[in-house]
Amino acid sequence: EPVTLKFTIEPVSGHYLLKCNAHLSPGWHLYSQVQPKSAIAVPTSFRFNRNPLLALPGKVWEKGKLEMVRDEVLRTETWQYTTSVAFHQKVLKKTKAKTALSGSVTYQLCTDEKCLPPKTVPFSVDIQ
């Protein structure tokens, strides 16, 4: 697999922070959640399962070196990451009870010559 995903949850002053760290093999790239209108790439997306004990204020944000790539032949632009990227989501816990945050992430990996079909990976992290 050209990408390794690691999901962690960390307490941060009054809330939790879900982190999805993606590390890419050399030559591969992963697409940002937001793409220009001309993009044909499949953007990375997150889906969270409902949990009445949790609130997810705001949207998932990205931390990494975002690259804009223009394909002159296809006349498209894409926003991508080539080494690593971290996706973060703020999580509020409504109770002291132990629970879990679960869902899935969908992404597409490509090289300059080929793309793999989009893949959806489930995840679950325990929150103490």
PyRosetta script that sets phi, psi and omega in degrees:
from pyrosetta import init, pose_from_sequence

init()
pose = pose_from_sequence("EPVTLKFTIEPVSGHYLLKCNAHLSPGWHLYSQVQPKSAIAVPTSFRFNRNPLLALPGKVWEKGKLEMVRDEVLRTETWQYTTSVAFHQKVLKKTKAKTALSGSVTYQLCTDEKCLPPKTVPFSVDIQ")
pose.set_psi(1, 127.1)
pose.set_omega(1, -177.6)
pose.set_phi(2, -74.1)
pose.set_psi(2, -2.6)
pose.set_omega(2, 177.4)
pose.set_phi(3, -136.1)
pose.set_psi(3, 144.5)
pose.set_omega(3, 173.4)
pose.set_phi(4, -115.0)
pose.set_psi(4, 124.5)
pose.set_omega(4, 177.9)
pose.set_phi(5, -107.5)
pose.set_psi(5, 133.8)
pose.set_omega(5, 176.8)
pose.set_phi(6, -129.5)
pose.set_psi(6, 122.6)
pose.set_omega(6, -179.9)
pose.set_phi(7, -104.0)
pose.set_psi(7, 129.0)
pose.set_omega(7, 176.3)
pose.set_phi(8, -137.6)
pose.set_psi(8, 160.7)
pose.set_omega(8, 175.5)
pose.set_phi(9, -130.5)
pose.set_psi(9, 133.5)
pose.set_omega(9, -176.8)
pose.set_phi(10, -129.0)
pose.set_psi(10, 137.0)
pose.set_omega(10, 173.0)
pose.set_phi(11, -72.4)
pose.set_psi(11, 135.1)
pose.set_omega(11, 179.7)
pose.set_phi(12, -140.2)
pose.set_psi(12, 106.5)
pose.set_omega(12, 177.2)
pose.set_phi(13, 22.9)
pose.set_psi(13, 77.2)
pose.set_omega(13, 174.4)
pose.set_phi(14, 91.4)
pose.set_psi(14, -5.7)
pose.set_omega(14, 176.5)
pose.set_phi(15, -148.9)
pose.set_psi(15, -174.0)
pose.set_omega(15, 176.6)
pose.set_phi(16, -120.9)
pose.set_psi(16, 159.7)
pose.set_omega(16, 178.0)
pose.set_phi(17, -127.7)
pose.set_psi(17, 115.1)
pose.set_omega(17, 173.2)
pose.set_phi(18, -80.5)
pose.set_psi(18, 131.8)
pose.set_omega(18, 176.6)
pose.set_phi(19, -123.6)
pose.set_psi(19, 130.1)
pose.set_omega(19, 171.4)
pose.set_phi(20, -115.4)
pose.set_psi(20, 104.3)
pose.set_omega(20, -180.0)
pose.set_phi(21, -94.7)
pose.set_psi(21, 125.1)
pose.set_omega(21, 179.3)
pose.set_phi(22, -112.5)
pose.set_psi(22, 124.9)
pose.set_omega(22, 176.4)
pose.set_phi(23, -116.8)
pose.set_psi(23, 124.4)
pose.set_omega(23, -173.5)
pose.set_phi(24, -102.0)
pose.set_psi(24, 142.9)
pose.set_omega(24, 173.3)
pose.set_phi(25, -68.6)
pose.set_psi(25, 151.7)
pose.set_omega(25, 179.1)
pose.set_phi(26, -54.7)
pose.set_psi(26, 136.8)
pose.set_omega(26, 177.8)
pose.set_phi(27, 91.9)
pose.set_psi(27, -10.9)
pose.set_omega(27, -178.9)
pose.set_phi(28, -104.2)
pose.set_psi(28, 154.1)
pose.set_omega(28, 174.1)
pose.set_phi(29, -138.4)
pose.set_psi(29, 157.8)
pose.set_omega(29, -178.5)
pose.set_phi(30, -124.9)
pose.set_psi(30, 142.7)
pose.set_omega(30, -173.5)
pose.set_phi(31, -90.4)
pose.set_psi(31, 147.0)
pose.set_omega(31, 176.0)
pose.set_phi(32, -65.6)
pose.set_psi(32, 160.7)
pose.set_omega(32, 177.4)
pose.set_phi(33, -67.6)
pose.set_psi(33, -27.4)
pose.set_omega(33, -178.6)
pose.set_phi(34, -112.8)
pose.set_psi(34, 131.6)
pose.set_omega(34, -178.2)
pose.set_phi(35, -127.5)
pose.set_psi(35, 150.7)
pose.set_omega(35, 173.8)
pose.set_phi(36, -62.7)
pose.set_psi(36, 160.9)
pose.set_omega(36, -178.5)
pose.set_phi(37, -60.4)
pose.set_psi(37, -29.5)
pose.set_omega(37, -178.0)
pose.set_phi(38, -81.0)
pose.set_psi(38, -7.9)
pose.set_omega(38, -175.3)
pose.set_phi(39, -66.7)
pose.set_psi(39, 144.4)
pose.set_omega(39, 173.7)
pose.set_phi(40, -112.6)
pose.set_psi(40, -1.0)
pose.set_omega(40, 180.0)
pose.set_phi(41, -72.6)
pose.set_psi(41, 155.9)
pose.set_omega(41, 175.1)
pose.set_phi(42, -88.8)
pose.set_psi(42, 114.5)
pose.set_omega(42, -179.0)
pose.set_phi(43, -70.0)
pose.set_psi(43, 151.1)
pose.set_omega(43, 174.7)
pose.set_phi(44, -66.6)
pose.set_psi(44, 139.8)
pose.set_omega(44, 179.1)
pose.set_phi(45, -143.5)
pose.set_psi(45, 150.7)
pose.set_omega(45, 179.2)
pose.set_phi(46, -117.7)
pose.set_psi(46, 142.9)
pose.set_omega(46, 173.4)
pose.set_phi(47, -129.0)
pose.set_psi(47, 128.3)
pose.set_omega(47, -179.1)
pose.set_phi(48, -109.8)
pose.set_psi(48, 134.2)
pose.set_omega(48, 176.0)
pose.set_phi(49, -73.6)
pose.set_psi(49, 145.1)
pose.set_omega(49, -179.6)
pose.set_phi(50, -65.3)
pose.set_psi(50, 137.1)
pose.set_omega(50, 175.8)
pose.set_phi(51, -144.9)
pose.set_psi(51, 112.4)
pose.set_omega(51, -176.8)
pose.set_phi(52, -65.7)
pose.set_psi(52, -11.5)
pose.set_omega(52, 179.2)
pose.set_phi(53, -88.9)
pose.set_psi(53, -5.4)
pose.set_omega(53, -175.7)
pose.set_phi(54, -127.5)
pose.set_psi(54, 151.4)
pose.set_omega(54, 170.8)
pose.set_phi(55, -126.6)
pose.set_psi(55, 143.9)
pose.set_omega(55, -179.3)
pose.set_phi(56, -120.9)
pose.set_psi(56, 81.0)
pose.set_omega(56, -179.1)
pose.set_phi(57, -71.5)
pose.set_psi(57, 140.7)
pose.set_omega(57, 178.0)
pose.set_phi(58, 78.1)
pose.set_psi(58, -173.5)
pose.set_omega(58, -177.8)
pose.set_phi(59, -111.6)
pose.set_psi(59, 166.5)
pose.set_omega(59, 174.1)
pose.set_phi(60, -67.1)
pose.set_psi(60, 132.4)
pose.set_omega(60, 176.2)
pose.set_phi(61, -119.2)
pose.set_psi(61, 161.3)
pose.set_omega(61, -173.2)
pose.set_phi(62, -112.1)
pose.set_psi(62, 143.8)
pose.set_omega(62, 173.1)
pose.set_phi(63, -130.1)
pose.set_psi(63, 119.9)
pose.set_omega(63, 180.0)
pose.set_phi(64, 166.3)
pose.set_psi(64, -178.4)
pose.set_omega(64, 179.5)
pose.set_phi(65, -89.7)
pose.set_psi(65, 98.0)
pose.set_omega(65, -178.8)
pose.set_phi(66, -78.1)
pose.set_psi(66, 130.0)
pose.set_omega(66, -179.8)
pose.set_phi(67, -116.3)
pose.set_psi(67, 137.1)
pose.set_omega(67, 173.9)
pose.set_phi(68, -100.2)
pose.set_psi(68, 125.6)
pose.set_omega(68, -178.5)
pose.set_phi(69, -121.9)
pose.set_psi(69, 130.0)
pose.set_omega(69, 179.3)
pose.set_phi(70, -108.8)
pose.set_psi(70, 129.8)
pose.set_omega(70, 175.2)
pose.set_phi(71, -103.1)
pose.set_psi(71, 108.4)
pose.set_omega(71, -176.2)
pose.set_phi(72, -68.7)
pose.set_psi(72, -31.6)
pose.set_omega(72, -179.1)
pose.set_phi(73, -69.9)
pose.set_psi(73, -49.1)
pose.set_omega(73, -178.7)
pose.set_phi(74, -86.0)
pose.set_psi(74, -10.2)
pose.set_omega(74, -177.5)
pose.set_phi(75, 56.4)
pose.set_psi(75, 50.3)
pose.set_omega(75, 179.4)
pose.set_phi(76, -128.8)
pose.set_psi(76, 160.0)
pose.set_omega(76, 171.7)
pose.set_phi(77, -125.6)
pose.set_psi(77, 146.3)
pose.set_omega(77, 174.3)
pose.set_phi(78, -136.2)
pose.set_psi(78, 154.4)
pose.set_omega(78, 173.8)
pose.set_phi(79, -112.4)
pose.set_psi(79, 124.2)
pose.set_omega(79, -171.1)
pose.set_phi(80, -145.1)
pose.set_psi(80, 167.4)
pose.set_omega(80, 175.7)
pose.set_phi(81, -121.8)
pose.set_psi(81, 137.9)
pose.set_omega(81, -175.4)
pose.set_phi(82, -114.4)
pose.set_psi(82, -15.4)
pose.set_omega(82, -179.5)
pose.set_phi(83, -116.1)
pose.set_psi(83, -55.5)
pose.set_omega(83, 179.9)
pose.set_phi(84, -160.4)
pose.set_psi(84, 161.7)
pose.set_omega(84, 174.7)
pose.set_phi(85, -156.0)
pose.set_psi(85, 147.8)
pose.set_omega(85, 174.4)
pose.set_phi(86, -118.3)
pose.set_psi(86, 129.2)
pose.set_omega(86, 175.5)
pose.set_phi(87, -103.2)
pose.set_psi(87, 131.4)
pose.set_omega(87, -176.3)
pose.set_phi(88, -122.8)
pose.set_psi(88, 143.5)
pose.set_omega(88, 175.2)
pose.set_phi(89, -138.7)
pose.set_psi(89, 127.7)
pose.set_omega(89, 175.6)
pose.set_phi(90, -74.1)
pose.set_psi(90, 137.3)
pose.set_omega(90, -177.6)
pose.set_phi(91, -130.3)
pose.set_psi(91, 127.2)
pose.set_omega(91, 175.0)
pose.set_phi(92, -107.8)
pose.set_psi(92, 132.3)
pose.set_omega(92, 178.2)
pose.set_phi(93, -99.1)
pose.set_psi(93, 127.0)
pose.set_omega(93, -175.2)
pose.set_phi(94, -88.4)
pose.set_psi(94, -6.1)
pose.set_omega(94, -176.9)
pose.set_phi(95, -148.0)
pose.set_psi(95, 168.9)
pose.set_omega(95, 177.4)
pose.set_phi(96, -86.6)
pose.set_psi(96, -7.5)
pose.set_omega(96, -178.5)
pose.set_phi(97, -65.3)
pose.set_psi(97, 147.6)
pose.set_omega(97, 174.6)
pose.set_phi(98, -67.4)
pose.set_psi(98, 144.0)
pose.set_omega(98, 179.3)
pose.set_phi(99, -154.3)
pose.set_psi(99, -172.3)
pose.set_omega(99, 178.6)
pose.set_phi(100, -142.2)
pose.set_psi(100, 149.0)
pose.set_omega(100, 172.9)
pose.set_phi(101, -106.8)
pose.set_psi(101, 124.5)
pose.set_omega(101, -179.2)
pose.set_phi(102, -133.9)
pose.set_psi(102, 164.4)
pose.set_omega(102, 180.0)
pose.set_phi(103, 167.9)
pose.set_psi(103, -149.4)
pose.set_omega(103, 179.6)
pose.set_phi(104, -152.7)
pose.set_psi(104, 157.3)
pose.set_omega(104, 174.6)
pose.set_phi(105, -123.2)
pose.set_psi(105, 135.6)
pose.set_omega(105, 177.0)
pose.set_phi(106, -114.8)
pose.set_psi(106, 133.9)
pose.set_omega(106, -177.7)
pose.set_phi(107, -150.0)
pose.set_psi(107, 164.8)
pose.set_omega(107, 174.5)
pose.set_phi(108, -129.0)
pose.set_psi(108, 136.3)
pose.set_omega(108, 177.8)
pose.set_phi(109, -111.2)
pose.set_psi(109, 139.4)
pose.set_omega(109, 179.0)
pose.set_phi(110, -140.8)
pose.set_psi(110, 159.3)
pose.set_omega(110, 164.5)
pose.set_phi(111, -110.8)
pose.set_psi(111, -173.8)
pose.set_omega(111, 176.3)
pose.set_phi(112, -70.9)
pose.set_psi(112, -12.2)
pose.set_omega(112, -175.2)
pose.set_phi(113, -115.2)
pose.set_psi(113, -22.8)
pose.set_omega(113, -176.9)
pose.set_phi(114, -152.7)
pose.set_psi(114, 160.3)
pose.set_omega(114, 175.7)
pose.set_phi(115, -126.2)
pose.set_psi(115, 143.3)
pose.set_omega(115, 172.3)
pose.set_phi(116, -86.9)
pose.set_psi(116, 156.3)
pose.set_omega(116, 175.8)
pose.set_phi(117, -62.1)
pose.set_psi(117, 150.7)
pose.set_omega(117, 176.8)
pose.set_phi(118, -55.8)
pose.set_psi(118, 145.8)
pose.set_omega(118, -177.6)
pose.set_phi(119, -127.7)
pose.set_psi(119, 139.8)
pose.set_omega(119, 175.7)
pose.set_phi(120, -113.7)
pose.set_psi(120, 126.6)
pose.set_omega(120, -177.4)
pose.set_phi(121, -120.7)
pose.set_psi(121, 125.1)
pose.set_omega(121, 177.1)
pose.set_phi(122, -77.9)
pose.set_psi(122, 155.5)
pose.set_omega(122, 175.1)
pose.set_phi(123, -145.1)
pose.set_psi(123, 158.6)
pose.set_omega(123, 174.5)
pose.set_phi(124, -154.1)
pose.set_psi(124, 130.3)
pose.set_omega(124, 176.9)
pose.set_phi(125, -126.7)
pose.set_psi(125, 135.1)
pose.set_omega(125, 178.5)
pose.set_phi(126, -79.7)
pose.set_psi(126, 141.3)
pose.set_omega(126, 176.6)
pose.set_phi(127, -120.5)
pose.set_psi(127, 118.2)
pose.set_omega(127, -176.7)
pose.set_phi(128, -78.1)
pose.dump_pdb("model.pdb")
